[in-house]
Amino acid sequence: MPCRVILIAAVTVDGYVARHSLEITTWSKDLHLFKKQTMGWPIIMGSNTFKTLSGELEGREVIVVHRNNDPKRIIENISMDQCFVIGGGKTYYRFRNQLTHIHVTPHPLIFGGGVPLFDGNKKRALDLKFNKLVEVDRESGIFQYQYEIKK
């Protein structure tokens, strides 16, 4: 059975994951859920995301990717049932063809610019099937939306 490849991200309502590529994300309210969902699983990230999160990733196999790494080969070398792609925008974009699921948590913020969820030139639509809604902070209107990618 192939590995489930899950994009997991906190985003603003206008679709940004950060104001700039080295932002330490202090605005996200779903870190407790992120930790619970990714604990014990391999996590894939770009080098900038690693620079901003490296101290908070204990209990997970960390795979840092660079521009010249082949996303398909990286996924093929994962022996576990699932892994998470945790950022940033260029990494989400590069792994879009390997993704099987998306867990996205919109936050009530508008940056008006920054690092988009999928930061790349060629746009390919992903057709999603809704799976589940997870409450993060009802009072603030923050929920995680979980989708399966239709192939």
C-alpha positions as CSV (number, residue, x, y, z in Angstrom):
1,M,0.0,0.0,0.0
2,P,1.4,3.4,-0.9
3,C,2.3,6.0,1.7
4,R,-0.4,8.6,2.5
5,V,1.2,12.0,1.9
6,I,-0.6,14.6,3.8
7,L,-0.1,18.4,3.4
8,I,-0.7,20.0,6.7
9,A,-0.7,23.8,7.0
10,A,-2.0,26.8,8.9
11,V,-3.0,29.5,6.4
12,T,-4.5,33.0,6.4
13,V,-7.9,33.4,4.8
14,D,-6.2,34.9,1.8
15,G,-4.1,31.8,1.4
16,Y,-0.7,32.6,2.8
17,V,1.4,30.4,5.1
18,A,3.8,33.2,6.2
19,R,4.6,36.9,5.6
20,H,8.1,36.0,4.4
21,S,10.2,32.8,3.9
22,L,11.9,33.0,7.3
23,E,9.0,34.0,9.5
24,I,8.7,32.2,12.8
25,T,5.0,31.6,12.8
26,T,3.6,32.9,16.1
27,W,0.1,33.6,14.8
28,S,-1.0,29.9,14.3
29,K,-3.5,28.6,16.9
30,D,-3.3,25.0,15.8
31,L,0.2,24.0,16.9
32,H,-1.3,21.6,19.5
33,L,-3.2,19.8,16.8
34,F,-0.2,19.8,14.4
35,K,1.9,18.2,17.1
36,K,-0.8,15.5,17.9
37,Q,-1.3,14.7,14.2
38,T,2.3,14.5,13.2
39,M,3.9,12.9,16.3
40,G,5.7,9.7,15.4
41,W,5.4,10.2,11.6
42,P,8.0,11.4,9.1
43,I,7.7,15.1,8.3
44,I,9.0,16.7,5.1
45,M,9.9,20.4,4.8
46,G,12.1,22.8,3.0
47,S,15.2,24.3,4.5
48,N,13.6,27.6,5.4
49,T,10.8,25.9,7.3
50,F,13.4,23.8,9.1
51,K,15.3,26.9,10.2
52,T,12.1,28.3,11.7
53,L,10.8,25.1,13.4
54,S,13.8,22.9,14.1
55,G,13.6,23.1,17.9
56,E,9.9,22.0,18.0
57,L,10.0,18.8,16.0
58,E,11.1,16.1,18.5
59,G,9.4,12.7,18.1
60,R,9.3,12.8,14.3
61,E,11.7,11.8,11.6
62,V,12.6,15.1,9.9
63,I,13.3,15.1,6.2
64,V,14.7,18.4,4.9
65,V,14.4,18.8,1.1
66,H,16.2,21.1,-1.3
67,R,15.4,22.3,-4.8
68,N,17.3,19.4,-6.5
69,N,15.7,16.6,-4.5
70,D,13.1,14.5,-6.4
71,P,9.8,14.5,-4.4
72,K,8.7,11.1,-5.9
73,R,12.0,9.4,-4.8
74,I,11.7,10.9,-1.3
75,I,8.2,9.5,-0.9
76,E,9.3,6.1,-2.2
77,N,12.0,5.9,0.5
78,I,9.5,6.4,3.3
79,S,8.7,3.0,4.9
80,M,5.8,4.2,7.1
81,D,2.1,4.2,6.2
82,Q,2.0,8.0,6.1
83,C,4.0,11.2,6.2
84,F,3.3,14.9,6.4
85,V,4.6,17.7,4.2
86,I,4.7,20.7,6.5
87,G,6.0,23.5,4.4
88,G,6.8,25.9,3.1
89,G,5.0,27.1,0.0
90,K,7.7,26.0,-2.5
91,T,7.8,22.6,-0.9
92,Y,4.0,22.2,-0.9
93,Y,4.1,23.1,-4.6
94,R,6.9,20.7,-5.4
95,F,5.1,17.8,-3.7
96,R,1.6,18.5,-5.1
97,N,1.7,15.5,-7.4
98,Q,2.6,13.2,-4.5
99,L,-0.1,14.5,-2.1
100,T,-3.0,12.2,-1.2
101,H,-4.6,14.4,1.5
102,I,-4.7,18.0,2.7
103,H,-5.2,19.2,6.2
104,V,-5.6,23.0,6.1
105,T,-6.4,25.3,9.0
106,P,-7.6,28.8,7.9
107,H,-6.9,31.5,10.5
108,P,-8.8,34.8,10.7
109,L,-5.9,36.9,9.3
110,I,-5.3,38.6,5.9
111,F,-1.6,39.2,5.0
112,G,-2.3,40.6,1.6
113,G,1.0,39.1,0.4
114,G,3.8,36.7,1.5
115,V,4.4,33.0,1.0
116,P,1.3,31.4,-0.7
117,L,0.3,27.9,0.2
118,F,1.4,26.7,-3.3
119,D,4.3,28.8,-4.3
120,G,5.1,27.9,-7.9
121,N,4.6,28.9,-11.5
122,K,2.5,26.2,-13.1
123,K,-0.9,25.9,-11.6
124,R,-2.6,22.5,-11.6
125,A,-6.0,22.2,-10.1
126,L,-6.4,19.7,-7.3
127,D,-9.9,18.2,-7.0
128,L,-10.7,17.6,-3.3
129,K,-13.2,15.4,-1.5
130,F,-14.1,16.7,2.0
131,N,-13.4,14.1,4.8
132,K,-13.6,15.8,8.2
133,L,-13.8,19.0,10.1
134,V,-11.7,19.3,13.3
135,E,-12.4,22.0,15.9
136,V,-9.3,24.0,16.8
137,D,-10.8,27.1,18.5
138,R,-14.5,27.5,18.1
139,E,-14.6,31.0,19.7
140,S,-12.1,32.3,17.1
141,G,-13.7,30.4,14.2
142,I,-10.7,28.2,13.6
143,F,-11.2,24.7,12.3
144,Q,-9.0,22.3,10.4
145,Y,-10.5,21.1,7.1
146,Q,-9.4,17.6,6.0
147,Y,-9.6,16.6,2.4
148,E,-8.7,13.6,0.2
149,I,-7.2,14.4,-3.2
150,K,-9.2,12.8,-6.0
151,K,-6.9,11.2,-8.5
